[in-house]
Amino acid sequence: MNTKLHVQKARNENVYNANENFQLKIRKFGRQMVRDRYLYLLALPGLIYFLLFKYLPMWGITIAFKDFSPFLGYADSPWVGWKHFERLFSHSDFLMILRNTLAISFLSLIFFFPLPIILSLLLNELRSQSYKRIVQSIIYLPHFLSWVIIASLSFMLLSKSGGVVNLLIEHLGFAKFDFLTNPNTFWFLLTGQSIWKECGWGTIIFLAAIAGVNTDLYEAARIDGANRFRQIWHVTLPAIRNVIVILLILRLGDIMEVGFEQVFLMYNGAVSEVAEVFDTYVYRVGIQQGQFSYSTAVGLFKSFVGLILVVIANRMSKKFGEEGIY
């Protein structure tokens, strides 16, 4: 009997302590709100934006589990459970679409992701600040061009009939090469476009990280006899390693996103087997055919894969001693 009383007393004390701690946290949070009220007011527009345009629209995800009808609305459309996901996974083109999406993403990850880092390291070695600014301005410019312009330039340069590159190849005595309608080179064409358009813009974050490296480390490395390459390898790269890891994790989260506009503009019947990705598939079945529930299920599948990859990559980074993103 005494044992039961002691157990009950201990439980009551734990509940009381938990309530006390909760009340202390509430009071502490209230004092912080009053103290930093102007900072919270500054953050309020951003919070409202994310609430209205990021979180509230997530209610629409529910139609992935319904046979949505615009006439019935969200609430009255019948629930169908996993029907649309089963249809996606059993679709004859699912493996092809998954292959194309992952192939384009991995090519971008392998060839595109390291280039802004390398370019940032090279720009950091320039001693003339005026020349450095000129180079930065030039390599930033393609970012501001739309994919429509990029696609038009690609057709003008690479077209087999009158493209500048093929005219040059023909002038040199070689046979023309079909760049735009060759399934074997389509993925590399997309990767090359992404590199040309976004590589320079991607240096901004890495240059900012490099600017924060302690200059005393370079001086110590020079005293130890390290040349410029050794300073980059042993000082610069370790100093910006955490930034590289964070951006890599975020890039893995977007591995199912290959850029609808770019693929859609370069899409043609000759490369349909290698150009159909989830983004174009969602457009075709969701917008053109009006299958809103099914296309939402496809989009939800993409987001789920990205979430899983982010969680795995973040845990792996923690095991290797990095900070990760959370």
Number of C-alpha atoms within 10 A of each C-alpha: 5 7 8 9 10 11 11 12 12 12 12 12 12 12 12 12 12 12 12 12 12 12 12 12 12 12 12 11 12 12 12 12 14 10 11 11 12 11 10 14 12 10 11 11 11 11 12 12 11 11 12 12 10 10 11 10 10 10 9 11 14 17 25 25 20 23 20 22 16 9 8 11 11 16 11 13 16 15 15 13 14 13 16 21 20 11 14 18 12 11 11 10 14 16 13 15 20 15 15 21 23 16 18 24 22 18 16 22 17 11 13 20 19 15 17 21 22 13 16 22 18 11 18 16 11 12 9 8 11 10 12 14 12 11 13 17 13 10 17 20 13 20 16 10 11 12 21 13 11 19 19 13 13 18 18 15 16 20 20 18 12 12 18 16 17 21 19 12 14 13 11 9 9 11 11 18 15 14 21 19 18 14 16 11 14 20 21 17 17 20 21 15 16 19 20 16 21 18 23 23 19 22 22 16 16 22 18 12 18 19 13 12 16 12 12 9 15 20 13 13 18 14 10 9 11 16 13 12 10 14 18 19 13 14 19 22 17 13 18 19 13 18 20 18 18 19 16 19 23 18 19 23 21 19 23 26 19 23 19 15 15 17 20 17 13 21 18 14 8 12 18 12 14 21 24 21 26 24 22 19 18 21 16 14 16 17 12 9 11 13 17 20 24 24 26 21 25 24 18 16 17 19 17 14 15 20 16 13 19 22 17 13 21 21 17 14 18 14 11 9 10 16 15 23 18 8
